Amino acid sequence: MGGIPDPVDWSKDPYWTQRRFSPAQILVFDVRIAVKPWQTNDPNAGAWIEMFETLSSSLVDDLQARDHLSETVDVEKLPTANRTEQRKLKEMIHEYGWLNCLRGEGIQKTVDDPQNFRKVRWVHMSSKFTEYLQGCFIALSNWKQPQAAESILAGFRQIEQSVQQNERFSKHGRYFSPFFEPLSESKDGPFLICVPFLDWTVEGEPPALRFQVDPREGYQSTRGSAHVLRTILQHYYRLEDTRDRESQQCFTKHKPWATDRYLDLKVRRWYGEYPSALNVDELWILVIDPQHIVTFSSNQSWKSRWPPLQFASRVMEISFRAIRNDLYHLGDGSSDYSAYTHSAACLTGALGLLHRYFWTDLPLSLVDRYASYLSHLQYRLLRSPSTKLVMDLLQVQEELNIIIQLMNQQMELIEDIQTEFSAEGIELLSPPRSRASSTIHRKRMSLPPKIVNQTTRTTYKRFGSSFHTDPMQQLHDNLRREHVDICELRDHCNTLVQRTIQLVNIRLEDHGKAILVFTIVTIIFLPLSFASSYFGMNTVDIRNLQSTQSLFWIVACSLTVGVVGFSLFLAFYGGDLMEAFIEWRAKRKPFPRRLKNLNQNTGSANLRPGQQSFEVLGTTSF
C-alpha cells in the first residue's frame, strides 16, 4: 500500500478549525482485493479481500478539492422551493462538503486495479449528533448521476423524518428507538439503521479519551442534543435519577478476579481495566450506496485497539474477517463484498461485543458474568437466606429482563432487515455456487494456514456451530442462542427468588413465635409492673393506706385484663374503626354548608357589585 506518509497538523489550517471535525477525527477503512498474505511469493496465488486503514495524512492530495461540492452544487437550482430547506442544504454542504473527496472513482475488480479503486470505503465517526446523518448523506452521495438531485433530496428528507419519528427524550440524553429505514425505492438505494447494543465500562468516571471528535461534546449545554452513553439502568428508567443504584449493578458488585489471581492477570491483560459496569450504546449505520458506508457510535478511544475493544477495530479484526473467511471457505475470496455486506459486519461487531458465540476468545462474557454471580448468590442462599439476598436476586432479575428486552429489539430489527433485503432482492454474499457446492465440505474440514505476522493476522476460528452463507442469518442465529442462555439464567434467577422467599418465611415463622411470646409477656406483666410501681410510691396518701394486699391484686388484675382486651380489640377491629372514622369525618359537614363555602371560595370574591356568580335564564320559581 506504499510508505507511511508524514503526519499532518490539521489544527494549523483555519479551514478545519471552523469545521465540526477534521480528517484527523474520523476513521477511514478501505476494503480491497489483495493477494493472500501467505501466498505473496506465489505468482498463481488466488485473490481475496482485505481491509486496510487509510491514515488521515494520506488524504492530503484528495482534499485539495475539498470545496468542489460547494462550488459545483447550486442550491437555488435544486428541485425545492422551500427557503428554509435551501438554507439548511447550503449549510450542510458548506460544513460537510469536504467529505465528498472521500468518494472512490471506481470499483476494484482485480488486484492490479489503481489504488483509488476499491470495493468498499467505510467511514467511522466516534460521535453521535443527528445532524451528522444528513450532512454525511449529502456529502458522500454521487451528485454526478442523472436525476441525482431529486433522489438525494428525497433521502435527505427521509432521514429528517426518520429522526423525528424515532428519536426519544430522556433525563439522561436523547436516544433512538431501534429502526431500519430505506431512504429510496431503488434496489441499491441508501438506508439507515439504528440499534442499541451493550458495552462494558469501568466503575465511576472512565479514563481520559485519546481524542474528541466534536468540541460541542465538552459543553454541558449541548449534551441534551447528543446521543450519549447510558448505563443499563438509565436505558430502562429514562425519567429517573439512577445514580444511587449504579453501585448495585451486578457488574459492579461481582468481581470474580478479586479471588482468582490467574483470572485477574488475564482480565488486566485483555481489557486493560476491570470491566465493572454495563453501558448501552447506539450504532448508526448509514449506507450511501454499494461502495460507501458511514457508521456512528460513542467515543470509546480510552479502550485498546488490540485486543480490539473499540468498535472500529473489532469490526476490522473480528467480524469482517469472519465474513471474509466464509467467502474463502466457500471457494472464492474475491466474491462481491458491498456496503450491504459490511453493514452486517458492523452489526455483528456491535451486537456481539459481550457474547461468547460471536467472540470465542472473550474472557468473562456477559453470560459468564451473570452465571458466576448467580452461582455465588445460590451459595449464599444455602448458607443464610435473608431479605438482602432477595434484593440482590431481584437486581439480577431486573438486569436480565432489561438485557432480554434489548436482545428482543435487536432480533426483531435483524428480521426486519432480512425481510427488506429479501423483498428488494439484495444479496449480501454472492459466491459462485457451482464451485462452492463441490468443495464446501472439504474446505470446512481443512486446516487454515498459519498466521504470518501481526500485520497479516487472520481470524479463522468459527464463532458458532451453525454455518450460514448469509451473515445476517448467522448474526440472528448467534443472537438467538445467546438469548436462550440469558432466558435460562433469568428463569434460574426466578427459581432462586422464590426459594429464598420461602426460606426467609420459614425463618420468620420461628421469629414470629418469639415475637408472640415477648408480646404476651409484655402485655401481661407491664400492667402488673405499673400497678406495683404505683402502690409503691413513697407519698403520704399511698404510704399510709390501711388496705390489704387484695386491693393491689384487684387493681392490677383489672388493669391487666383491660389492657389485654383493648389490645386484642385494636388488633382485630382497629382498621375498620379507622376507616369508619375517616368516613364520618367526610360526612360530618352538611352538604348545603359545603356548597355555600364552595361558592364563596370560587369566584364570588372577584365579582363586581350587583353581579351574580351565575344566572339561570328562562325558568320559573318553584
C-alpha positions in Angstrom: 0.0 0.0 0.0 3.0 2.3 -0.1 5.0 4.0 2.6 3.6 5.7 5.6 3.0 9.5 4.9 4.2 12.2 7.1 1.8 13.3 9.9 -0.2 16.4 9.3 -1.2 19.1 11.9 -4.7 19.8 10.8 -5.2 22.4 13.6 -2.9 24.9 11.8 -5.3 25.2 8.9 -8.1 27.7 9.7 -10.3 25.8 7.3 -10.5 22.9 9.7 -10.7 24.9 12.9 -14.0 26.3 11.6 -15.5 22.8 10.9 -17.2 20.4 13.3 -14.4 17.9 12.8 -11.4 17.4 10.6 -10.0 14.2 8.9 -7.9 13.5 12.0 -11.1 12.8 14.0 -12.6 10.2 11.6 -11.5 6.7 10.8 -11.4 5.6 7.1 -11.1 2.0 6.0 -10.9 0.6 2.5 -11.9 -3.0 1.6 -9.7 -4.0 -1.4 -8.9 -7.1 -3.3 -5.4 -8.3 -2.3 -3.1 -11.3 -2.5 -3.4 -13.8 0.2 -0.8 -13.0 2.8 0.7 -16.5 3.0 1.0 -16.7 -0.8 2.7 -13.3 -1.6 5.6 -15.1 -3.4 3.3 -17.4 -5.5 2.6 -15.9 -9.0 -0.5 -18.1 -9.2 -1.9 -17.1 -5.8 -5.6 -16.5 -5.5 -7.1 -13.2 -4.5 -9.3 -12.4 -1.6 -10.5 -9.3 0.1 -8.7 -7.4 2.9 -9.4 -4.3 4.9 -6.8 -1.5 5.2 -7.0 1.6 7.4 -6.4 4.8 5.5 -4.5 7.3 7.5 -5.7 10.9 7.5 -2.3 12.1 6.4 -2.7 10.1 3.1 -5.8 12.1 2.3 -4.0 15.4 1.7 -3.9 15.0 -2.1 -7.6 14.1 -2.2 -8.6 17.0 0.0 -7.2 19.6 -2.4 -10.7 19.6 -4.0 -12.4 20.0 -0.6 -14.6 22.9 -1.9 -15.6 21.2 -5.1 -19.0 20.2 -3.9 -19.9 23.6 -2.5 -18.7 25.3 -5.7 -20.5 23.0 -8.2 -23.9 22.5 -6.4 -26.2 25.4 -6.8 -28.7 25.1 -4.0 -31.1 27.6 -5.6 -31.4 25.3 -8.7 -32.2 22.2 -6.7 -35.8 20.9 -7.0 -37.1 22.6 -3.8 -38.8 25.9 -3.3 -38.6 25.8 0.4 -36.2 28.6 1.5 -35.7 27.0 4.9 -34.7 23.8 3.3 -32.4 25.6 0.8 -30.6 27.4 3.6 -30.2 24.1 5.5 -28.8 22.4 2.5 -26.4 25.2 1.9 -25.2 25.0 5.5 -24.8 21.2 5.2 -22.8 21.4 2.0 -20.6 24.1 3.4 -20.0 22.2 6.7 -19.6 18.6 5.4 -19.0 19.1 1.7 -15.3 18.2 2.0 -16.3 14.6 2.7 -17.2 14.3 -1.0 -13.4 13.9 -1.6 -13.6 10.6 0.1 -15.7 9.0 -2.6 -14.0 6.5 -4.8 -13.5 6.8 -8.5 -14.3 3.2 -9.4 -15.0 -0.3 -8.2 -12.0 -2.6 -7.9 -12.3 -5.9 -9.7 -8.8 -7.2 -9.9 -5.6 -6.9 -7.8 -3.9 -4.8 -10.5 -6.6 -2.0 -10.4 -5.4 1.5 -9.4 -5.1 2.4 -5.7 -8.0 4.8 -5.9 -10.3 1.9 -6.9 -11.8 -0.1 -4.1 -14.7 -2.3 -3.3 -16.0 -0.5 -0.2 -15.0 2.6 1.7 -16.0 2.7 5.3 -16.0 5.9 7.3 -16.5 5.7 11.1 -17.2 8.6 13.4 -16.9 8.4 17.2 -19.7 11.0 17.9 -23.4 11.0 17.6 -25.2 14.2 16.6 -28.2 13.7 14.4 -27.2 16.4 12.0 -24.2 14.2 11.0 -26.6 11.8 9.3 -27.9 14.4 6.8 -24.5 16.0 6.4 -22.7 12.8 5.6 -25.5 11.7 3.3 -25.4 15.0 1.3 -21.6 15.0 1.1 -21.0 11.3 0.2 -23.8 10.9 -2.3 -23.0 10.8 -6.0 -24.1 14.1 -7.5 -22.8 13.2 -11.0 -25.5 10.7 -11.7 -28.6 11.8 -13.8 -31.5 12.8 -11.6 -29.2 12.7 -8.6 -30.5 15.8 -7.0 -34.1 14.5 -6.7 -33.0 11.2 -5.2 -30.6 12.9 -2.8 -33.2 15.4 -1.7 -35.7 12.6 -1.1 -33.2 10.7 1.0 -32.3 13.9 2.9 -36.0 14.5 3.8 -36.5 10.8 4.7 -33.6 11.0 7.2 -35.1 14.1 8.8 -38.5 12.3 9.0 -36.9 9.2 10.5 -35.1 11.2 13.1 -38.3 13.0 14.2 -40.3 9.7 14.3 -37.8 7.6 16.2 -36.0 10.0 18.5 -36.9 9.8 22.1 -36.1 12.1 25.0 -35.0 11.1 28.5 -33.4 12.6 31.6 -30.1 11.1 30.5 -30.0 12.4 26.9 -31.6 11.6 23.6 -31.7 8.2 22.1 -33.3 6.3 19.1 -35.8 3.5 19.3 -34.4 0.7 17.0 -35.4 1.1 13.4 -34.5 0.3 9.8 -35.4 2.9 7.2 -34.8 2.6 3.5 -34.1 6.1 2.1 -35.2 5.4 -1.5 -37.2 2.9 -3.5 -34.2 1.7 -5.5 -32.8 -1.8 -5.1 -29.3 -0.4 -4.5 -30.5 2.6 -2.7 -29.4 4.0 0.7 -30.8 3.0 4.0 -30.4 3.9 7.7 -30.1 1.5 10.7 -30.1 2.4 14.4 -29.7 -0.3 17.0 -28.7 -0.3 20.7 -26.0 -2.6 22.0 -24.4 -3.4 25.3 -20.8 -2.4 26.1 -18.7 -2.6 29.2 -17.1 0.2 31.1 -15.3 0.9 34.4 -16.8 1.9 37.7 -17.1 5.7 38.2 -15.6 8.1 35.7 -14.0 6.4 32.7 -10.3 7.2 31.8 -9.5 10.2 29.6 -10.3 9.9 25.9 -7.4 9.9 23.4 -9.2 12.4 21.1 -12.5 14.3 20.9 -14.4 14.5 17.6 -16.9 17.4 18.1 -15.9 20.2 20.5 -19.6 20.5 21.4 -19.4 17.3 23.4 -17.4 19.1 26.1 -20.2 21.5 26.8 -23.0 20.6 29.2 -25.5 22.7 27.3 -25.2 20.5 24.2 -25.4 17.2 25.9 -29.2 17.3 25.6 -28.9 17.3 21.8 -26.3 14.5 21.6 -26.9 10.8 21.9 -24.6 10.0 24.9 -23.7 6.7 26.6 -26.2 5.5 29.2 -26.0 2.9 31.8 -28.2 -0.1 31.7 -30.5 1.4 34.4 -30.6 4.7 32.7 -31.6 2.9 29.5 -34.6 1.4 31.2 -35.5 4.2 33.7 -35.3 7.1 31.3 -37.1 9.6 33.6 -35.5 8.6 36.9 -32.2 9.5 38.5 -30.4 6.2 38.9 -27.2 7.4 40.5 -28.0 5.9 43.8 -28.5 2.5 42.2 -25.5 2.4 39.9 -23.3 0.9 42.6 -25.8 -2.0 42.8 -25.1 -3.2 39.2 -24.2 -6.9 39.0 -21.0 -6.0 37.1 -20.1 -3.6 39.9 -20.8 -5.9 42.9 -19.5 -9.1 41.5 -15.7 -9.1 40.9 -14.6 -12.6 40.3 -11.0 -11.5 39.7 -10.7 -10.5 43.3 -10.4 -14.1 44.4 -8.7 -15.6 41.3 -5.1 -14.5 40.6 -5.0 -16.1 37.2 -8.3 -14.5 36.1 -7.0 -11.2 37.5 -3.9 -11.3 35.2 -6.0 -12.4 32.3 -8.6 -9.7 32.7 -5.9 -6.9 33.1 -4.0 -8.2 30.1 -7.1 -8.4 27.9 -9.2 -5.4 29.0 -6.5 -3.1 30.5 -9.2 -2.1 33.0 -11.6 -4.0 35.2 -15.0 -4.3 33.4 -17.1 -3.3 36.4 -20.2 -1.6 34.8 -22.5 -2.1 31.9 -23.5 0.6 29.4 -25.9 0.8 26.5 -24.6 2.4 23.3 -26.1 3.1 19.9 -24.9 2.2 16.5 -26.0 4.2 13.5 -25.3 2.7 10.1 -25.8 4.9 7.0 -25.3 3.1 3.7 -24.9 5.6 0.9 -24.6 3.2 -2.0 -23.0 -0.2 -2.5 -19.5 1.3 -2.2 -19.8 3.7 0.7 -21.0 3.3 4.3 -20.7 5.5 7.3 -21.2 4.4 10.9 -21.5 6.3 14.2 -21.0 5.2 17.8 -19.9 6.7 21.1 -16.3 7.7 21.6 -14.5 4.8 23.4 -11.0 5.8 22.5 -9.7 5.1 26.0 -10.0 1.4 25.2 -7.4 -0.5 23.4 -7.4 -1.2 19.6 -5.6 -4.6 20.1 -7.1 -6.6 21.6 -9.9 -5.0 19.6 -12.1 -3.5 22.2 -13.1 -0.4 20.2 -15.9 -0.7 17.8 -14.0 0.1 14.6 -11.1 -2.3 15.4 -13.5 -5.0 16.5 -15.3 -4.9 13.1 -12.0 -4.8 11.3 -10.3 -7.6 13.2 -13.2 -9.9 14.1 -16.5 -9.6 12.2 -15.1 -8.6 8.8 -12.5 -11.4 8.9 -15.2 -13.9 9.9 -17.4 -12.9 6.8 -14.3 -12.8 4.6 -13.3 -16.3 5.8 -16.8 -17.5 5.0 -16.2 -16.4 1.4 -12.8 -18.1 1.4 -14.3 -21.4 2.7 -17.0 -21.2 0.1 -14.3 -21.3 -2.6 -13.8 -17.7 -3.7 -12.3 -15.0 -1.6 -12.9 -12.3 -4.2 -16.7 -12.5 -4.3 -18.7 -9.3 -4.2 -18.4 -7.6 -0.9 -20.5 -4.5 -0.8 -21.6 -1.9 1.7 -24.7 -4.0 2.4 -22.4 -6.9 3.4 -20.3 -4.5 5.5 -23.5 -3.4 7.4 -23.9 -7.0 8.5 -20.2 -7.0 9.7 -20.8 -3.7 11.7 -24.0 -5.2 13.3 -22.1 -8.4 14.2 -19.2 -6.4 15.7 -21.6 -4.2 17.8 -24.2 -6.7 18.9 -21.7 -9.5 19.6 -19.4 -7.4 21.8 -20.1 -9.2 25.1 -21.3 -12.6 23.7 -19.2 -15.7 23.5 -21.0 -17.1 20.4 -19.6 -14.1 18.5 -16.2 -14.0 20.1 -14.9 -17.3 21.5 -11.7 -15.8 22.9 -13.6 -13.2 25.0 -12.9 -13.7 28.8 -15.8 -13.0 31.1 -18.6 -12.8 28.6 -22.0 -11.5 29.6 -23.5 -14.9 30.2 -20.4 -16.0 32.3 -20.6 -12.9 34.5 -24.2 -13.4 35.4 -23.9 -17.1 35.7 -21.0 -16.7 38.1 -22.8 -14.1 40.1 -26.0 -16.3 40.4 -23.8 -19.2 41.5 -22.4 -17.0 44.2 -25.9 -15.9 45.3 -27.1 -19.5 45.3 -24.2 -20.5 47.7 -25.3 -17.6 50.0 -28.9 -18.9 49.8 -27.9 -22.3 51.1 -25.9 -20.7 53.9 -28.0 -17.8 55.2 -31.1 -16.7 53.3 -32.1 -13.1 54.1 -34.1 -10.3 52.7 -30.9 -8.6 51.4 -30.2 -11.8 49.4 -33.7 -11.4 47.9 -33.0 -7.8 46.9 -29.7 -8.9 45.2 -31.6 -11.6 43.3 -34.2 -9.1 42.2 -31.4 -6.8 41.0 -30.1 -9.6 38.8 -33.6 -10.5 37.6 -34.2 -6.8 36.7 -30.9 -6.5 34.7 -31.5 -9.8 32.9 -35.0 -8.6 31.9 -33.6 -5.4 30.5 -31.0 -7.4 28.5 -33.6 -9.8 27.2 -35.8 -6.8 26.2 -32.8 -5.3 24.4 -32.0 -8.5 22.6 -35.6 -8.9 21.5 -35.4 -5.5 19.9 -32.1 -6.5 18.2 -33.5 -9.7 16.8 -36.7 -8.0 15.6 -34.6 -5.4 13.8 -32.5 -8.1 12.1 -35.6 -9.9 11.0 -36.9 -6.6 9.5 -33.7 -6.1 7.6 -33.8 -9.7 6.3 -37.3 -9.2 5.2 -36.5 -5.9 3.4 -33.4 -7.3 1.7 -35.4 -10.4 0.5 -38.1 -8.2 -0.9 -35.6 -5.9 -2.7 -33.5 -8.9 -3.9 -30.3 -7.7 -2.2 -27.7 -10.4 -1.7 -25.1 -9.8 1.0 -22.8 -12.5 -0.3 -22.8 -13.9 -3.9 -20.1 -16.5 -4.3 -20.1 -18.9 -7.3 -22.4 -21.7 -6.2 -21.1 -24.4 -8.6 -17.6 -24.4 -7.1 -18.8 -23.9 -3.6 -21.2 -26.9 -3.7 -18.4 -29.3 -4.6 -15.8 -28.1 -2.2 -17.7 -26.8 0.8 -17.2 -29.9 3.0 -13.6 -30.3 2.1 -12.8 -26.7 2.9 -14.7 -26.7 6.2 -12.6 -29.7 7.3 -9.3 -28.4 6.1 -6.9 -26.7 8.4 -6.3 -23.0 7.8 -2.8 -21.8 7.0 -0.6 -20.3 9.7 -0.7 -16.6 10.5 2.2 -14.9 9.1 2.6 -11.9 11.5 0.5 -9.4 13.4 0.1 -7.2 10.3 -1.5 -10.0 8.3 -3.2 -11.9 11.2 -6.4 -13.6 10.3 -9.2 -14.9 12.4 -10.2 -18.4 11.4 -12.0 -19.6 14.5 -15.6 -20.3 13.8 -18.0 -18.3 16.0 -20.7 -20.9 16.3 -21.8 -24.4 15.4 -24.1 -23.2 12.6 -23.0 -22.5 9.1 -24.8 -19.8 7.1 -23.8 -18.2 3.9 -25.9 -15.2 4.8 -24.1 -13.1 7.5 -27.4 -11.6 8.7 -28.8 -15.1 9.2 -25.6 -16.1 11.1 -26.0 -12.9 13.2 -29.6 -13.7 14.0 -28.7 -17.3 14.9 -25.9 -16.3 17.3 -28.2 -13.7 18.9 -30.9 -16.4 19.3 -28.6 -18.8 21.1 -27.3 -16.0 23.4 -30.9 -15.1 24.0 -31.8 -18.7 25.0 -28.9 -18.8 27.5 -29.8 -15.5 29.1 -33.5 -16.6 29.4 -32.4 -19.7 31.2 -30.4 -17.6 33.6 -33.5 -15.4 34.1 -35.6 -18.5 34.8 -33.0 -19.8 37.2 -33.0 -16.4 39.0 -36.8 -16.6 39.3 -36.5 -20.0 41.0 -33.8 -18.7 43.4 -36.0 -15.7 44.3 -39.0 -18.0 45.1 -36.8 -20.4 47.1 -35.2 -17.6 49.0 -38.6 -16.1 49.9 -39.8 -19.5 51.1 -36.7 -20.0 53.3 -37.0 -16.4 54.7 -40.7 -17.1 55.5 -39.8 -20.3 57.3 -37.3 -18.4 59.4 -39.8 -15.7 60.0 -42.2 -18.3 61.4 -39.7 -19.0 64.2 -39.2 -15.3 64.7 -43.0 -14.9 64.8 -43.2 -17.4 67.7 -40.6 -15.5 69.6 -42.4 -12.2 68.9 -45.7 -13.7 70.1 -44.1 -14.9 73.4 -42.5 -11.5 74.0 -45.7 -9.7 73.2 -47.8 -11.9 75.6 -45.2 -11.4 78.4 -45.1 -7.6 77.8 -48.9 -7.2 77.8 -49.4 -9.2 80.9 -46.5 -8.1 83.1 -46.4 -4.4 82.1 -49.7 -3.6 83.8 -48.7 -5.6 86.9 -45.4 -3.7 87.0 -47.2 -0.4 86.6 -49.6 -1.3 89.5 -46.8 -2.4 91.8 -44.8 0.8 91.0 -47.9 2.9 91.6 -48.7 1.3 95.0 -45.0 1.5 96.0 -44.8 5.3 95.7 -43.5 7.0 98.8 -46.3 9.5 99.3 -48.4 10.2 102.3 -51.8 9.2 100.8 -50.4 5.9 99.5 -47.8 5.0 102.2 -50.4 5.3 105.0 -53.1 3.1 103.3 -54.8 0.7 105.7 -55.9 -1.7 102.9 -54.6 -5.2 102.5 -52.9 -6.9 99.5 -56.2 -7.7 98.0 -56.6 -4.1 96.8 -53.4 -4.4 94.8 -54.5 -7.6 93.1 -57.9 -6.3 92.3 -56.5 -3.2 90.6 -53.6 -5.0 88.9 -55.8 -7.8 87.5 -58.4 -5.4 86.3 -55.8 -3.3 84.6 -54.2 -6.3 83.0 -57.5 -7.6 81.7 -58.4 -4.2 80.3 -55.0 -3.8 78.5 -55.2 -7.3 77.0 -58.8 -6.8 75.9 -58.1 -3.4 74.4 -55.0 -4.7 72.5 -57.0 -7.6 71.0 -59.8 -5.2 70.1 -57.4 -2.9 68.2 -55.7 -5.8 66.6 -58.9 -7.2 65.1 -61.0 -4.1 64.6 -58.6 -1.2 64.5 -58.5 -1.0 60.7 -62.3 -1.0 60.4 -62.6 1.7 63.1 -60.1 3.9 61.3 -62.0 3.6 58.0 -65.3 4.4 59.8 -63.8 7.4 61.5 -62.5 8.8 58.2 -65.9 8.3 56.5 -67.6 10.0 59.5 -65.2 13.0 59.2 -66.1 13.3 55.5 -69.8 13.2 56.1 -69.7 15.4 59.2 -70.1 18.7 57.4 -73.6 19.2 55.9 -74.0 19.5 52.2 -75.7 22.9 51.9 -73.0 24.5 54.1 -70.2 22.9 52.0 -71.9 24.2 48.8 -72.1 27.7 50.3 -68.5 27.6 51.2 -67.6 26.4 47.7 -69.5 29.2 46.1 -67.8 31.7 48.4 -64.3 30.3 47.6 -64.8 30.1 43.8 -65.1 33.4 42.1 -67.6 35.3 44.3 -64.9 37.4 45.7 -63.9 38.6 42.2 -67.4 39.7 41.1 -68.3 43.3 40.7 -71.1 44.8 42.9 -74.5 43.8 41.7 -73.1 40.9 39.6 -74.2 37.4 40.3 -71.9 34.4 40.1 -74.4 32.7 37.7 -77.9 33.2 36.3 -80.4 30.6 35.1 -82.4 32.1 32.2 -85.9 31.0 31.1 -87.0 29.3 34.4 -89.9 29.9 36.9 -89.7 30.0 40.6 -90.7 26.8 42.4 
